[in-house]
Amino acid sequence: MEEILINDDETLDDLQLNGIHLIQKKEAFRFGVDAVLLANFAKVKKGSRIIDLCSGTGIIPFIIAGKTEAKSIIGIEIQKEMTDMASRSAGYNKMEDRINFINHDLKDVKFLSSLEKADVVTVNPPYKLRNSGLINPDDKNAIARHEILCTFEDVVIASKAVLKHNGRLYIIHRPDRLVDILCTMRKHRIEPKEIRMIHSNCTKAPSMVLVEGQNNGGAFLKWMPPLYIYDLDGNYTKELNDIYGK
């Protein structure tokens, strides 16, 4: 099985979650703690339909599939190479009946509108503005980190196109973009509902932020307790160990 599915420049990584494995490039963009935190932040009910935008190699769909009773999960990713790895991971894990990946541009709203509406949308979008630093527009890592192929507003418009009425959007981003995030969500009638700041430890400023929004929801915002990744000794906090199942 591995010889057929895993290329020489790829790894097969054990997610330590119900035997699920993920194919990734050895030397390219690989998932980090942000994807894990987002997948655990999303509230997914039994029988839910999930769409994951900017899906990459599919880490968020596989975590959600391993931890919830979601009925179906679709990952949408513009980079064909990423979609290919994600699809092979679905085959390796024998999850094709629950997880599918589509190689498509999320800016194609007409296409997105043709999909069955989702109860939940997750997205770990590019964090950095296109003009922030020197960028090679053909660099696959840069595409994952910078708004080269889509802006945050494109992501919100895409989410609006695929969400059911009152469906939920879950994103992870950078705190310095929080005003843009909240204003853009409200502009497109995805009302911010919960915010949770993520800190490296209790002495550090937040480095990431989790935001939940409700499609066509009413105005009410709840601030959640901060999430700390490490304690002062440099070890994972109890919450992080619980998230990772340790």
N, C-alpha and C positions, 0 to 999 in steps of 0.2 A: 504493500500500500504506500509506504513512505517513498520508495524508489520511484513510483509512478507520479506521485503528487508533489514531491518536494524537490525544487531545483537546487543546484550546487551553491547558488548565492543566497539561499534562504535557510531559515531555521524553523523548526517545529517546536513551539513553546507550550509547555503545560501550564494552563491557567489555574491549576489547583482548584478546579471547580467542576465537580461531577465528571471528571475525566476529559474535559473539553481542551482541545489544543488549537493553537493559532499559528498560521504560517505568516512569517514576516521576512523582510530582507535583512541580511546581516549588516549591511552598511548604509541603509537608508532610514527614513523616518520610522520609528518604532513607538508603540503606545507608551504612555506614561501614567502617572497617578491621576492626572486630570480626567482621563477617560474612565478610570475605575470609579472615581468619586461621582462623576456624572451618572454613570449607569446605576449606582446605588442611590442617588438622589431622586431619580425618577420614580414616581408612584405608579406602579403597573398592576392593574387588577386582573384577575383570572379571566381569560378569554379576550383580552385586549388586543387590538391591532396597533402595531408600533411602526413608525417610519423614522429611521436614523439618517439624517442628512450629513454630508461631508464624512461619510462612513469609513473612509480609509480601508484598512484591512479587516474591518468588521468587529473590532474589540467590543464596542458597546452592545451590538446585537447579541454577541455570544455570551456576555455576562448577563444580560437581561434574560436570555433564553435559559441560562443555567440557574438563575435565582428566582424566576417567576413562572407563572403559568400563562404567559402571553400566548395567544393563539397563533399569531403570525407576526413576523418581523421582516421589514424590507430595509436594506441599506442602499442609499443612493450616493454614488461617488463618481466624480468626473474623470479621474485617472484610471485608465483601462487596466494598467498593471496592478493597481490596488484591488480593483474589482475582481480580477482574475484570482489573486491570492485569497481574497475573502470567499469566493465561490468554491475554491478548492478546499478551504478550511471547512465549509459547510458540508462538502462531500466527505471529507475525512472523518468528521464527527457524526456523519449520518443524520444531518439535521435539515436536509433539503425540504422536508415537509413543513418546517416551521420558519426557516430563514432563507431569504433570497436576496441577491444583490443585483442592482441595476447600474450599468455604466451610462450615466446621463448627466447633463448640465442642469443644476437646480434652478438656473435662470429661465429654463423653458417652462413657464407657468402653465401653458396650454397642456403640455404633457403631464405635469403634476396633477392638474385638475382632472385628468382622465383616470387617475388611480382611485381605488376605493379609499374613502376617508379614514383617517387614523384617529384613535382615541388619544394617543400620545406621540409627540415628536421629540426626539432628542437630537442635539447637535453640539459638537465640539468644533466650533468654526475656527478659521484662521484668526489669530488674535491681533496681529500687527497691521497697521495701516500700510497701504501699498508704498507710500513715500517715506517709510521709516527705515532709513539706511540703504546701503547698496544691495541690490537684489538682482540675481540672475532669473529672469522670468521663466526659463526652461528648467530650473532646478526643482526637482520634485519635493525636496525638503522645504524650499522657500514657498512653494505652492501650499503646503500644509500649514505654514506659519504666518504667511502674509496674505493680505486681501488682493491677490493677483487675479484670480479667476472669479471671485465673487466678493461682494461687500457684506457687511453685517445686515444692511437693509435688504439685500438680495435673499439672505438666509431667512429673515422674518417674513418676507413676501412669499417665499417658498413654503414656509411653515403654515402660513395662512391658507395657502392653496390646498394643502393636504389634510388639515385638521377638521374634525367634526365640530359642530357648534358645541361650545363649552369644553372642547378637547384641550389638553394641556401640553404646553411647550416647556422643555427643560434644557437649559443651556449652561455651559461653563465658559467663563471669559476672564478678562483681566479687570481689576477694580478701577484702573484709570480710564476704562471705557464705559463705566457704569452709567453716566449721564446719557451717553449715546444709546446704550442698550435700552434703558427704560423709556426714553423719549421715542425711539424707533418702534418699540413694541406697542406703546400706546397709540402711536400714529396709525398703526395698522390694526388696531382693535384687538390686540392680544395683551390683556391687562396684566401687569406684573402683580403677582400674588405673594411670593415668598422670596426672600433673599438670605443667603448664608455665605458669610465670608470665610475663606480658607487661609489659615496662617501656617507658616513653617513651624513655629512654636509660639508660646504665649508672650515672648518678648519681641516678636517681629510684626511688622505691618502686614496686612493681608496681601497675598500674592495672586490669589484667584477668587472668583466669586461664582456661586451657583444661583441661578434665577429660575423660578417657575412662573409661567404665565398662563392665563386662561383665555381661550378664544372667545371673544365677545363677553368677557366677564365684567362684573361691576368693579368699581374702584375700592380696593381694600388691600393694603400691603402689610405683610407680617415679616418682621425680622427674626430670624432664627439664631440660636446661640452659635458662636464661632466654632469652626472645626479646626483643631490643631493636628498637624501631621506627626510631629515629633515632640517628645518631652525634652526637658532641659539636659538630659543625659544623651540625647541624640538617638533614642530608641523610638520606634513607632508608639503612639499613644494607644490606649485600650480601644478607642473607637476605630482607629485604623486597623489594628489587628483583627477586630471583629469584622470589618469590611472585607479584609483579605481572608477571613476564615481561619485565622491562626489562634 
